[in-house]
Amino acid sequence: MKKFFFLLLFITISIKINSQPPKPAKGFRWVLYDKYSDEFNGTSLNTSKWRNTFLTGWQGRPPARFESSAVSVKDGTMQLKSGKLDSPQGNYTMFGGAVTSVDENAHFGYYEAKMKSSKIAMSSTFWLSNSKQNYYTSNCTSDSYSQELDIVEAVGDTRNQSSSFRTKQKSNTHFRYIPCGESDETFYSNGTESNELSSEVWEDYHTYGMYWKNTKSATFYSDGRLGETVSFNTTIDANPFDRPMFIAMVSETYNWLTPYPTDTELNNDAINTVYYDWVRSYRLTPIFGAEGSIPLENNDFENGDLTNWTGWGGTIRNVTSTDVYEGIYAAHIKGNGAHEYAVILKPNTTYNLKCFAKVVSGNVILGAKENIIGGAILASKHLTNTTYEQADLEFTTGTETKIKFYFYTQSDANEAFGDNFEVIEKNTIVTKAPIFTEDIDFNTTPTVTNGNTSLTVSYNYKANVNREINFYVHDAANNEVYKKTVNGLEGFGNNEITFSLTNALANDTYKVVADIRPNGGTDAQIIDKVTSSQLVLSSASFIKNNVNIELFPNPASGLVHIKTEFLEGITTVSVHNLLGQNIMNSKFENNNLDLDISSLKNKGLYFITFINNGKSIVKKLMIK
């Protein structure tokens, strides 16, 4: 029987607790979107990003009116302070505050805020919405609609009608529709309150997040814990959340939330204020793609088919492995026809459509157009190069956000190949806050295959700026037998990559080491480093470990919930501190365990080792 030993690497590190988005899909990274992010470390609201009024001009729901004077930035927070109006203004007798983003083009991505609610009968909220727009139907051109994604609606008042507004993450999604010839708005809604908080919304800061994945669904998170995925209501539209939005942070009254705050409560600064420590937004970007790259599934045809692509015509319109720019597959088109790809982009925004193209005969047209009936062509260019070259087409969207790009041959005599298509938003590079604790880790134990000539590494990392990642293979005598360097581009990345080894590895015991450092940095500048389990190579190939282990909450102070998949039989668990001392042991069967770490009094970083069927995995745990 082969034995697998886990080597714990203990290093001195500086510990800083930061929230972070969920692990991205393999092959992607989360990149901070500065336009909709703010640490609120100044002394006034950043007016290039935010306004202290509601974007659409809404004044607030009586009896509370939005007042710009309610908004302040101090002590590292943005604050919305409620109070009593000096004199009534119509139906308004009190005031709250509203902060909304200057721009209205926040789109698919991850959005989160760390905030603490007031303790009065007014809301403390974080949400996305957009302005009303016509909803054209076959028999009416005056329908209108807007969209709203409520990441959290909290009410700290102990008298409120539902305690879940104090104790849970209350989230909702609304398709807000006004039918033809009517004035009343109907809400088509689906919501959730699945996440129970560790303390009430007014007692502590909590982090509320949402992954707006596509036009059909969003997943909600609180304090780093996965909540529920909500499918949007499709009564009116099959893709109800297609348009970009603005961000809103608001304190308001609800007509169902009575009694309203008293004068005494409104004048009590200990309970009348909502605090926002920060708000952060992230865009999902290909792992090695330029910042601003729009995620396109199967953009390189490596699925081996035309998944996610559409098209028409062509005596040949398929994928091929005989003439590619990179990888195994590329697109092939011959005769009058086109490969097409539909995307949803921001309005009034400039993009670059890029691809690698090779023209066999005639020419091919690379273009972008509005993906509606009679939609305008935004830009196009003729390509004639007979070897693979990168084509770059710049185009600017109008008010229409549904866009289609195409790779088009005009006649039966035309033939071309295309590969590695990408769409990149122009002018997106800015200086950003260093929000990540930079590190690197293996997702699973690296594997060696193909007669010991291929190394597959699945890893994740966090980097505040572009970094360098190095992978090394060391033999049993700690000699370096292989090294590979890849880009660790800014953000929270998750990737799996296979390297072709220079020489086949002899049967021996090996370990894989990974580090992250500044570009061109020395060993003395290593930011973080991780060492894999030992790989024992023999005539039998190493079995790939597909186990996924999640710890939550993390950081923790009491019970740690351990969720795993694909484990069989008994798993032993050991906890080590930074000195390598084994301070706790446990075991469990199947795939779930609650580990009580309340006896561990020293705060800081610990390592939890899981051993199952002779294989080991280590996870980091922060104790607060």
ZIFENUR-V838862 format. One record per residue. RES is the residue in one letter. D_LAST is the distance of its C-alpha to the last C-alpha in Angstrom with 2 decimals. Layout:
# ZIFENUR-V838862
res & d_last
RES & D_LAST
RES & D_LAST
This chain:
# ZIFENUR-V838862
res & d_last
M & 40.16
K & 37.95
K & 34.70
F & 31.61
F & 29.23
F & 25.80
L & 25.16
L & 21.57
L & 21.44
F & 19.01
I & 18.94
T & 17.40
I & 15.59
S & 14.31
I & 10.89
K & 11.02
I & 9.33
N & 12.49
S & 13.86
Q & 16.80
P & 19.83
P & 20.41
K & 21.91
P & 25.47
A & 28.57
K & 29.85
G & 31.89
F & 30.15
R & 27.49
W & 25.83
V & 27.03
L & 25.92
Y & 28.88
D & 29.11
K & 31.77
Y & 29.43
S & 26.19
D & 25.20
E & 22.31
F & 24.36
N & 24.07
G & 27.74
T & 29.86
S & 31.80
L & 31.73
N & 32.53
T & 35.90
S & 36.34
K & 33.62
W & 33.59
R & 36.12
N & 35.60
T & 37.92
F & 38.05
L & 39.46
T & 42.26
G & 43.46
W & 42.27
Q & 42.10
G & 39.81
R & 40.64
P & 42.52
P & 41.94
A & 39.18
R & 40.31
F & 38.18
E & 38.56
S & 37.58
S & 36.99
A & 34.03
V & 32.09
S & 30.43
V & 27.96
K & 26.27
D & 23.07
G & 21.63
T & 22.34
M & 25.35
Q & 26.47
L & 29.01
K & 30.46
S & 32.91
G & 35.89
K & 39.52
L & 42.34
D & 44.88
S & 47.54
P & 47.57
Q & 48.21
G & 49.95
N & 47.55
Y & 44.58
T & 43.62
M & 39.98
F & 37.83
G & 34.60
G & 33.52
A & 33.54
V & 32.31
T & 33.61
S & 33.83
V & 37.09
D & 37.75
E & 38.11
N & 37.51
A & 33.91
H & 34.46
F & 32.86
G & 29.28
Y & 25.65
Y & 24.83
E & 21.56
A & 20.58
K & 17.56
M & 19.14
K & 19.32
S & 22.50
S & 25.10
K & 26.01
I & 29.68
A & 31.95
M & 31.58
S & 29.65
S & 26.63
T & 27.13
F & 26.54
W & 29.39
L & 32.08
S & 35.83
N & 39.19
S & 42.64
K & 45.45
Q & 47.59
N & 50.78
Y & 50.51
Y & 53.83
T & 55.48
S & 58.92
N & 60.44
C & 58.53
T & 57.25
S & 55.74
D & 52.79
S & 49.49
Y & 45.83
S & 42.33
Q & 38.93
E & 35.62
L & 32.12
D & 29.86
I & 26.25
V & 25.20
E & 27.32
A & 25.40
V & 27.04
G & 25.19
D & 28.35
T & 28.40
R & 32.07
N & 31.77
Q & 33.67
S & 30.89
S & 27.53
S & 26.18
F & 26.32
R & 23.63
T & 21.52
K & 22.01
Q & 22.42
K & 26.19
S & 27.74
N & 31.40
T & 33.98
H & 37.44
F & 40.63
R & 42.62
Y & 46.33
I & 49.54
P & 52.54
C & 55.84
G & 57.82
E & 55.15
S & 52.94
D & 50.32
E & 47.10
T & 45.84
F & 42.19
Y & 41.72
S & 38.12
N & 35.53
G & 32.02
T & 28.95
E & 26.37
S & 24.71
N & 21.02
E & 19.71
L & 16.89
S & 13.99
S & 15.55
E & 18.88
V & 19.69
W & 20.40
E & 17.46
D & 14.70
Y & 14.84
H & 15.13
T & 16.20
Y & 19.55
G & 21.37
M & 24.72
Y & 26.47
W & 30.11
K & 31.67
N & 35.38
T & 38.08
K & 37.42
S & 33.71
A & 30.16
T & 26.80
F & 24.09
Y & 20.29
S & 17.57
D & 13.89
G & 14.75
R & 16.47
L & 20.16
G & 22.45
E & 26.23
T & 28.85
V & 31.58
S & 35.13
F & 36.97
N & 40.10
T & 43.16
T & 45.92
I & 47.24
D & 46.04
A & 45.05
N & 42.60
P & 41.44
F & 38.68
D & 40.43
R & 40.41
P & 37.99
M & 36.30
F & 34.92
I & 31.45
A & 31.32
M & 28.89
V & 30.81
S & 30.93
E & 34.07
T & 35.88
Y & 36.82
N & 40.24
W & 38.94
L & 36.16
T & 38.10
P & 38.58
Y & 37.67
P & 35.67
T & 37.71
D & 38.75
T & 36.57
E & 33.46
L & 34.45
N & 34.86
N & 31.53
D & 29.23
A & 26.24
I & 26.57
N & 28.93
T & 26.80
V & 24.83
Y & 22.25
Y & 21.67
D & 19.06
W & 20.57
V & 22.72
R & 23.01
S & 25.69
Y & 26.32
R & 29.52
L & 29.96
T & 31.98
P & 33.65
I & 31.77
F & 34.57
G & 36.09
A & 36.60
E & 34.30
G & 35.77
S & 37.00
I & 37.39
P & 36.26
L & 39.50
E & 39.48
N & 42.14
N & 43.12
D & 44.22
F & 45.96
E & 44.07
N & 44.02
G & 47.67
D & 48.90
L & 48.99
T & 45.95
N & 44.96
W & 48.23
T & 51.37
G & 54.80
W & 58.50
G & 61.76
G & 62.21
T & 64.39
I & 61.28
R & 57.80
N & 55.23
V & 52.83
T & 54.22
S & 53.16
T & 56.30
D & 55.66
V & 52.04
Y & 50.32
E & 47.12
G & 45.72
I & 47.93
Y & 49.14
A & 50.52
A & 52.35
H & 56.15
I & 58.53
K & 62.35
G & 64.85
N & 64.41
G & 60.87
A & 57.23
H & 53.67
E & 51.49
Y & 47.79
A & 46.51
V & 43.44
I & 42.09
L & 41.58
K & 41.13
P & 44.22
N & 45.96
T & 43.89
T & 45.19
Y & 44.33
N & 45.63
L & 46.76
K & 46.99
C & 48.32
F & 50.23
A & 53.76
K & 56.96
V & 60.29
V & 62.96
S & 65.71
G & 66.24
N & 63.08
V & 59.85
I & 58.35
L & 54.63
G & 53.90
A & 51.63
K & 52.83
E & 51.73
N & 51.20
I & 53.34
I & 57.03
G & 58.95
G & 55.83
A & 56.49
I & 56.18
L & 53.62
A & 54.59
S & 56.22
K & 57.62
H & 60.08
L & 59.05
T & 61.79
N & 60.20
T & 61.31
T & 58.36
Y & 54.67
E & 53.51
Q & 50.64
A & 51.82
D & 50.03
L & 50.89
E & 49.56
F & 49.74
T & 48.60
T & 47.90
G & 49.51
T & 48.41
E & 48.44
T & 45.14
K & 46.51
I & 47.68
K & 49.38
F & 50.02
Y & 52.88
F & 54.50
Y & 58.16
T & 61.44
Q & 64.51
S & 67.33
D & 68.22
A & 68.74
N & 65.16
E & 62.51
A & 59.04
F & 55.68
G & 52.24
D & 48.76
N & 45.20
F & 45.44
E & 42.76
V & 42.42
I & 40.58
E & 40.04
K & 41.64
N & 40.10
T & 36.38
I & 35.04
V & 33.21
T & 30.66
K & 27.18
A & 23.81
P & 21.57
I & 18.88
F & 17.85
T & 15.88
E & 19.01
D & 19.09
I & 21.38
D & 21.25
F & 23.92
N & 24.15
T & 26.48
T & 28.35
P & 31.09
T & 34.61
V & 38.05
T & 41.05
N & 44.65
G & 46.03
N & 43.08
T & 43.83
S & 40.97
L & 37.23
T & 34.93
V & 31.36
S & 28.87
Y & 25.94
N & 23.51
Y & 22.39
K & 21.08
A & 23.18
N & 23.59
V & 27.23
N & 29.65
R & 28.81
E & 30.53
I & 29.41
N & 31.17
F & 31.68
Y & 33.31
V & 34.91
H & 35.22
D & 37.60
A & 37.27
A & 38.45
N & 35.76
N & 38.51
E & 37.71
V & 40.04
Y & 38.85
K & 36.91
K & 36.38
T & 34.90
V & 33.93
N & 32.68
G & 29.02
L & 29.82
E & 27.42
G & 24.86
F & 22.86
G & 25.49
N & 26.23
N & 29.44
E & 31.66
I & 34.46
T & 37.28
F & 38.89
S & 42.39
L & 42.32
T & 45.02
N & 46.21
A & 45.62
L & 43.17
A & 44.94
N & 43.82
D & 41.09
T & 37.35
Y & 35.33
K & 31.82
V & 30.76
V & 28.61
A & 27.31
D & 26.16
I & 25.66
R & 27.17
P & 29.20
N & 32.60
G & 34.87
G & 32.12
T & 32.50
D & 30.44
A & 29.07
Q & 27.65
I & 25.71
I & 22.45
D & 21.09
K & 22.87
V & 22.82
T & 25.33
S & 26.62
S & 27.78
Q & 31.28
L & 34.12
V & 37.15
L & 40.21
S & 43.30
S & 46.10
A & 43.72
S & 41.43
F & 37.67
I & 36.39
K & 34.00
N & 30.67
N & 29.98
V & 26.90
N & 24.10
I & 20.66
E & 17.99
L & 14.41
F & 12.98
P & 10.73
N & 8.95
P & 6.03
A & 5.85
S & 5.55
G & 9.35
L & 12.05
V & 12.06
H & 15.43
I & 17.41
K & 20.46
T & 23.16
E & 26.79
F & 29.86
L & 28.69
E & 31.43
G & 31.52
I & 28.86
T & 25.69
T & 24.00
V & 20.28
S & 18.90
V & 15.48
H & 15.70
N & 13.71
L & 14.81
L & 17.82
G & 19.03
Q & 18.79
N & 18.91
I & 16.65
M & 17.04
N & 19.80
S & 20.88
K & 23.45
F & 24.47
E & 27.52
N & 28.13
N & 25.36
N & 22.61
L & 20.07
D & 17.29
L & 15.15
D & 13.61
I & 10.67
S & 10.19
S & 12.19
L & 9.86
K & 9.00
N & 8.29
K & 5.13
G & 6.62
L & 9.05
Y & 10.94
F & 14.24
I & 15.60
T & 19.41
F & 21.68
I & 25.34
N & 28.00
N & 31.75
G & 31.41
K & 29.14
S & 25.58
I & 22.80
V & 19.41
K & 16.30
K & 13.14
L & 9.74
M & 6.41
I & 3.79
K & 0.00
